[in-house]
Amino acid sequence: MPSKKKLEKINIDKDVLLDDNISRFISGLDLKIRSGEFKIAIYGLGHVGAPLAAAWLRSGAYVIGVDKSKDILGYAREGKTHIPEPGVNEAFKKGINNKKFSLYDDLVEASKDSFLKMICVPVLAADGTADLSAVKNVAVAIGKGLKKNDVVALNPSVPPGTTEDVVIPILQKQSGFTVEDDFFVVYNPERIYEGRAIEDIEQRYPGVVAGYGKRSLEISKKIFSFIYQKGIISMSNIKSAETEKLFEGVYRDVNIALANELAIFSERLGINFWEVRNAANSQPFCHIHKPGIGVGGACIPVYPQFILKTAKGLALDCKITRLGRLLNNSMPKYCVRQALRLVKPKKYKDLKITLLGLAFRGGVSDTRLSPTYDVMKELQKLKVKKIIVHDPLVKNDGLFSKYKNTFLVNDLDVALKGADLIIIMADHEEYKKLSNNSIGTSVLYDGRGIITEDKLTGVNHAMIGNIN
């Protein structure tokens, strides 16, 4: 495996003006992509890979979808995705009909048959830390099938240094080639919001790209301009591009923590946080985020962990990042205690408590690191014996069966009926319509601040930031 010093030397030596061969390679890319000659392999057809594959198909490119899951490949062969993402099914079906969408379960063959390989596998471990095992496995397979002038792109959010310290050495060892001389490496962070992923890729944000050297960068700018209609932001180096993506998530996590802290402050002071927030945010330099019962998903609660672990290796304590994460992690327990204050004196074990939302936020079926699980744990510690969880989009979940005395339903009326306490966990549109008639005599705690005062009246409800 080449040493890091060797890699750095290669980068310096090859950071020169593009030679004629590379110039000709770039100038012919348009025709090659549109004709289907320049095939693009997407490794991992999940939350990132599926919409990226769809975006490439919509641009007219030939896409090879690669996944080890037989179920996911089976869905794709029918022109479907297991992830409810607008526009993906239509793109898959059109690609199959146009014979521009192939599905592979052989990772090495997919590398042999493609020229651009995009690594879109997950890196999230169950505890929210980085698990690079899937990235490494894919890199090994790609390396075995790598050809001269191939391009490899890493797309998931990863700890800084992953591309250069993990992926490139594997590719060089497996292929026997030299990066920036024989093949090219790019980091292109995904910048999508579930539920509008294709729109984000194509229209909402510019693409961020960084190449291992000047050749990789110039080639990647040309390639990715096909799908990023808002243009390309070229980063000076890969580590900076990896860090940029983490900054996006850390910014949101820290600002959510600030909102949570101010919401708690408002409750103690006996004022309405939401009224104060709206007034404060009328000033253009103020942008207080919304507080909530927890921060979930595979992005916002994860990226701070990558920053903190990297900082530890640098003997640095990123205090604000760390404290923000601690505060947000404490919100499920805090909100459970606040919600239980609303219930008339009754033993916790006798309560029927309904949690509205298993997904980590509204409009999606993604339950990864959902704060609902943390609330379920808190309620079980208090010996609550009947917990109903409702979600309009989540039909089943692998983790759910591990919790005792919990029941997942998709019928909202069933979930609400006879509940002593209702806690809103996710801002699904269905929950914004709740009223006195729908909740009856149940007590409701709005952990997302989504129900306006005109919907509910009386003393049987409260929301985060407005309870005393």
C-alpha positions in Angstrom: 0.0 0.0 0.0 1.6 3.3 -1.0 2.4 5.6 1.9 0.8 9.0 2.4 4.1 10.7 1.5 4.2 8.8 -1.8 0.6 10.0 -2.5 1.4 13.6 -1.7 4.5 13.4 -4.0 2.3 12.1 -6.8 -0.1 15.0 -6.3 2.7 17.6 -6.5 4.4 16.0 -9.5 1.2 15.7 -11.5 -0.3 19.1 -10.6 0.6 20.5 -14.1 -1.2 21.9 -17.1 -3.4 19.3 -18.8 -1.7 17.4 -21.6 -3.2 16.9 -25.0 -4.5 13.5 -24.3 -6.5 14.7 -21.2 -7.8 17.7 -23.2 -9.0 15.4 -25.9 -10.5 13.1 -23.3 -12.5 16.0 -21.8 -13.6 17.4 -25.1 -15.2 14.1 -26.2 -17.0 13.5 -23.0 -20.3 15.2 -24.0 -20.9 12.8 -26.9 -19.6 9.8 -25.0 -22.0 10.4 -22.1 -25.0 11.1 -24.2 -24.4 8.1 -26.5 -24.1 5.8 -23.6 -20.5 4.9 -24.3 -19.3 6.5 -21.1 -21.2 4.3 -18.6 -21.7 5.4 -15.0 -21.8 2.8 -12.2 -23.7 3.8 -9.0 -22.5 1.6 -6.1 -25.4 1.5 -3.6 -29.0 2.3 -4.6 -30.1 3.7 -1.3 -31.0 7.2 -0.1 -28.1 8.8 -2.0 -27.4 6.4 -4.8 -31.0 6.0 -6.1 -31.6 9.7 -6.7 -28.1 10.2 -8.2 -28.8 7.3 -10.5 -32.1 8.9 -11.4 -30.4 12.3 -12.1 -27.9 10.6 -14.5 -30.7 8.7 -16.3 -32.6 12.0 -16.7 -29.6 13.6 -18.2 -29.5 10.8 -20.9 -26.5 8.9 -19.5 -26.2 5.1 -19.4 -26.3 4.0 -15.7 -25.3 0.7 -14.1 -27.0 0.3 -10.8 -24.9 -1.8 -8.4 -26.2 -3.3 -5.1 -25.6 -6.5 -3.1 -29.3 -6.6 -2.0 -31.4 -8.9 -4.2 -34.5 -7.1 -3.0 -33.2 -3.7 -4.0 -32.1 -5.0 -7.4 -35.4 -6.7 -7.8 -37.3 -3.4 -7.2 -35.0 -1.6 -9.6 -35.5 -4.2 -12.4 -39.2 -3.3 -12.1 -38.5 0.4 -12.4 -39.0 1.0 -8.7 -37.0 2.0 -5.6 -37.5 0.8 -2.1 -37.1 4.5 -1.0 -40.1 6.7 -1.6 -38.3 9.5 -3.4 -40.2 11.6 -6.0 -39.1 11.1 -9.6 -36.9 8.1 -9.0 -39.3 5.4 -10.1 -40.1 7.4 -13.3 -36.4 7.7 -14.1 -35.8 4.0 -13.5 -38.7 2.9 -15.7 -37.6 5.2 -18.5 -34.0 4.0 -18.3 -35.1 0.4 -18.5 -37.4 1.1 -21.5 -34.6 3.0 -23.2 -32.1 0.2 -22.4 -29.9 2.6 -20.6 -30.3 1.2 -17.1 -28.6 -2.1 -16.1 -28.5 -3.7 -12.7 -25.5 -5.6 -11.4 -24.8 -7.6 -8.2 -21.2 -8.3 -9.3 -19.2 -5.3 -8.1 -16.0 -6.1 -10.0 -17.9 -6.6 -13.3 -19.6 -3.3 -12.8 -16.2 -1.6 -12.5 -15.0 -3.3 -15.7 -18.0 -2.2 -17.6 -18.1 1.4 -16.5 -15.9 4.5 -16.7 -17.2 6.5 -13.9 -17.7 4.7 -10.6 -19.7 6.5 -7.9 -19.4 5.1 -4.4 -22.7 5.8 -2.6 -22.8 3.2 0.1 -23.7 4.1 3.7 -21.0 4.9 6.3 -23.3 5.2 9.3 -22.9 2.8 12.2 -25.7 2.1 14.7 -24.2 4.4 17.3 -23.8 7.3 14.8 -20.1 6.9 14.2 -18.4 6.3 10.8 -18.3 2.7 9.6 -16.1 2.6 6.5 -16.3 -1.2 5.9 -18.7 -0.8 3.0 -16.6 1.9 1.4 -13.5 -0.3 1.7 -15.3 -3.3 0.2 -16.5 -1.4 -2.8 -13.1 0.2 -3.3 -11.5 -3.2 -3.4 -14.0 -4.4 -6.0 -13.6 -1.2 -8.1 -9.8 -1.5 -8.0 -10.0 -5.1 -9.3 -11.9 -3.9 -12.3 -10.2 -0.5 -12.8 -9.1 0.5 -16.3 -6.8 3.3 -17.6 -8.5 6.7 -17.5 -11.4 5.5 -15.3 -12.8 8.0 -12.8 -13.8 7.1 -9.2 -16.0 9.4 -7.1 -16.7 9.1 -3.4 -20.0 10.6 -2.4 -21.1 9.9 1.2 -20.3 12.2 4.0 -17.1 10.9 5.6 -14.4 11.9 8.1 -11.8 14.3 6.6 -9.0 12.3 5.0 -11.1 9.2 4.1 -10.6 9.6 0.3 -6.9 10.0 0.4 -6.0 7.8 3.3 -8.5 5.0 2.8 -10.0 4.8 -0.7 -7.0 5.8 -2.9 -4.5 3.4 -1.4 -7.0 0.5 -1.9 -7.6 1.4 -5.5 -3.9 1.6 -6.2 -3.1 -1.6 -4.5 -5.9 -3.6 -6.2 -5.3 -2.1 -9.7 -1.6 -1.6 -9.8 -2.3 1.8 -11.3 -1.2 5.2 -10.1 -3.8 7.9 -9.2 -3.7 11.0 -11.4 -1.5 9.2 -13.9 -3.5 6.1 -14.8 -6.9 6.9 -13.2 -8.7 9.8 -11.6 -10.3 10.3 -8.1 -12.9 12.8 -7.1 -14.8 13.6 -3.9 -18.3 14.8 -4.7 -20.4 15.2 -1.5 -24.1 14.4 -1.7 -26.2 17.5 -0.9 -29.7 16.2 -0.8 -32.8 16.6 1.4 -34.9 13.5 1.4 -38.2 14.1 -0.3 -36.8 16.4 -2.9 -33.4 14.8 -3.7 -33.5 15.0 -7.5 -34.5 18.6 -7.4 -31.6 19.3 -5.0 -29.2 17.6 -7.3 -30.4 19.1 -10.6 -31.6 22.6 -9.6 -31.4 23.7 -6.0 -27.6 23.5 -5.2 -24.4 23.7 -7.1 -22.3 20.5 -7.1 -19.1 20.5 -5.0 -16.2 18.7 -6.5 -12.5 18.2 -5.6 -10.0 16.1 -7.4 -6.9 14.4 -6.2 -4.9 16.5 -8.7 -5.5 19.0 -11.5 -6.4 16.3 -14.0 -9.0 14.7 -11.7 -10.5 18.1 -10.9 -10.8 19.2 -14.6 -12.3 15.9 -15.6 -14.8 15.9 -12.7 -15.9 19.4 -13.4 -16.8 18.4 -17.0 -18.5 15.2 -16.0 -20.6 16.5 -13.1 -21.8 19.6 -15.0 -24.2 17.2 -16.7 -26.4 16.9 -13.6 -25.7 20.0 -11.6 -27.5 22.7 -13.4 -26.6 25.3 -10.8 -23.0 24.9 -11.7 -19.9 23.5 -10.0 -17.9 24.7 -7.0 -14.3 23.5 -7.3 -12.5 22.9 -4.1 -8.7 23.2 -3.8 -8.3 19.8 -2.3 -10.3 16.7 -1.3 -10.0 17.1 2.4 -11.5 20.6 2.2 -14.5 19.2 0.2 -15.0 16.4 2.8 -15.0 19.0 5.6 -17.3 21.3 3.7 -20.1 18.7 3.8 -19.6 18.2 7.6 -19.8 22.0 8.2 -23.2 22.1 6.6 -24.5 19.6 9.2 -22.7 20.9 12.2 -24.0 24.4 11.5 -27.6 23.1 11.7 -27.0 20.9 14.7 -25.4 23.7 16.7 -28.2 26.1 15.8 -30.9 23.6 16.6 -29.2 23.2 20.0 -29.3 27.0 20.5 -33.0 27.0 19.7 -33.6 24.1 22.2 -31.7 26.0 24.9 -33.7 29.2 24.3 -37.0 27.2 24.2 -36.1 25.7 27.6 -35.2 29.2 28.9 -38.6 30.5 27.7 -40.5 27.7 29.5 -38.7 28.5 32.7 -39.4 32.2 32.2 -43.1 31.6 31.5 -43.1 33.1 28.0 -44.0 31.8 24.5 -40.7 30.9 22.7 -42.5 30.8 19.3 -43.8 34.4 19.7 -40.3 35.6 20.7 -38.6 33.7 17.9 -40.9 35.1 15.2 -40.3 38.6 16.4 -36.5 38.1 16.7 -36.3 36.5 13.2 -37.8 39.6 11.7 -34.3 41.1 12.0 -32.4 39.9 9.0 -29.2 39.0 10.9 -31.2 36.7 13.2 -32.1 33.2 12.1 -33.1 31.2 15.2 -33.9 27.6 14.2 -36.8 25.5 15.4 -36.5 23.5 18.6 -37.6 19.9 18.7 -37.9 16.7 20.7 -34.8 15.3 19.1 -32.5 15.4 16.1 -32.4 12.3 14.0 -31.4 11.0 10.5 -28.1 10.0 9.0 -26.8 13.5 8.6 -27.2 16.2 11.3 -26.5 14.1 14.4 -23.7 12.3 12.6 -21.5 14.9 11.1 -20.6 16.5 14.5 -19.3 13.1 15.5 -16.9 13.0 12.5 -15.7 16.5 13.4 -15.2 15.7 17.1 -13.3 12.5 16.4 -11.0 14.2 13.9 -10.5 17.1 16.3 -9.5 14.7 19.1 -6.7 13.4 16.9 -5.6 17.0 16.5 -5.6 17.5 20.3 -8.4 20.0 19.8 -11.7 20.3 21.8 -14.5 21.7 19.5 -16.5 22.8 22.5 -19.5 24.4 20.8 -19.9 21.4 18.5 -19.6 19.0 21.4 -22.0 20.9 23.7 -24.5 21.3 20.9 -24.6 17.5 20.4 -25.0 16.9 24.1 -27.9 19.3 24.4 -29.7 17.8 21.4 -29.2 14.3 22.7 -30.8 15.4 26.0 -34.0 16.6 24.4 -36.0 13.3 24.2 -35.6 12.8 27.9 -36.4 16.4 28.7 -39.5 16.5 26.5 -40.8 13.2 28.0 -40.7 14.7 31.4 -42.4 17.9 30.3 -45.1 16.0 28.5 -45.8 13.8 31.5 -46.4 16.9 33.6 -49.5 17.5 31.6 -51.1 14.2 32.5 -53.4 14.1 35.5 -52.1 12.1 38.5 -51.9 8.5 37.3 -49.3 5.8 37.6 -47.1 5.8 34.6 -47.5 2.0 34.1 -51.3 2.5 33.6 -50.9 5.2 30.8 -51.6 4.6 27.2 -49.1 6.9 25.3 -49.2 7.5 21.6 -46.2 8.7 19.7 -46.9 10.3 16.4 -44.1 9.7 14.0 -41.4 7.0 13.8 -39.5 8.6 10.9 -36.8 11.1 12.0 -38.8 13.9 10.4 -42.0 14.5 8.5 -42.5 13.6 4.9 -40.0 10.7 4.8 -40.0 7.0 5.9 -36.4 7.1 7.1 -36.1 6.0 10.7 -32.3 6.1 11.1 -31.4 7.5 14.5 -35.0 8.6 15.0 -35.5 10.4 18.4 -38.7 8.3 18.7 -36.5 5.4 19.8 -35.0 7.5 22.5 -38.5 8.5 23.7 -39.6 4.8 23.7 -36.5 4.0 25.9 -37.4 6.7 28.4 -41.0 5.6 28.6 -39.9 2.0 29.2 -37.6 3.1 32.0 -40.8 4.6 33.6 -42.5 1.2 33.2 -45.1 2.5 30.7 -46.8 -0.7 29.5 -48.7 0.5 26.4 -46.9 2.6 23.8 -48.5 3.1 20.4 -46.4 4.5 17.6 -48.1 5.8 14.5 -46.4 6.7 11.2 -48.2 7.2 7.8 -45.1 6.2 5.8 -43.3 3.6 7.9 -44.9 0.2 7.5 -42.2 -1.8 9.4 -38.8 -1.3 10.9 -36.1 -3.7 11.9 -35.4 -2.0 15.2 -39.0 -1.7 16.4 -39.4 -5.3 17.4 -36.7 -4.9 20.0 -38.9 -2.7 22.2 -41.4 -4.3 24.5 -45.0 -3.1 25.0 -44.8 -1.0 21.8 -47.1 -1.3 18.8 -46.7 0.3 15.3 -49.8 1.3 13.5 -50.6 3.2 10.3 -54.2 4.1 11.2 -54.2 7.5 12.9 -57.7 7.0 14.4 -56.6 3.8 16.0 -53.5 5.4 17.4 -55.4 8.3 18.9 -58.3 6.4 20.4 -58.2 6.2 24.2 -54.7 7.7 24.5 -53.9 9.4 27.8 -51.0 11.3 26.3 -50.2 12.0 22.7 -46.7 13.2 21.8 -45.9 14.6 18.3 -42.5 13.3 17.3 -42.3 14.1 13.6 -43.8 17.0 11.6 -45.8 14.8 9.1 -48.5 16.9 7.4 -51.3 14.6 8.9 -50.4 15.8 12.4 -50.7 19.5 11.6 -54.4 18.9 11.1 -55.0 17.6 14.6 -57.8 19.4 16.5 -59.9 19.2 19.7 -62.2 16.9 17.8 -59.5 14.4 16.8 -57.7 14.2 20.1 -60.9 14.2 22.2 -60.0 14.1 25.9 -56.4 13.1 25.4 -53.6 15.3 26.5 -51.3 16.4 23.6 -47.6 17.5 23.8 -46.4 19.0 20.5 -42.7 18.2 20.4 -42.2 19.9 17.0 -44.2 23.1 17.4 -46.4 22.4 14.4 -49.9 22.9 15.6 -51.2 26.5 15.6 -53.2 27.9 18.4 -56.4 28.0 16.3 -56.4 24.2 15.9 -56.4 23.4 19.6 -57.9 25.3 22.5 -58.2 24.5 26.2 -55.7 23.3 28.8 -55.1 19.7 27.5 -52.2 20.6 25.2 -48.8 22.3 25.2 -45.8 22.5 22.9 -42.1 22.7 23.3 -41.1 26.2 24.2 -44.6 27.1 25.6 -45.3 25.1 28.7 -45.0 26.3 32.3 
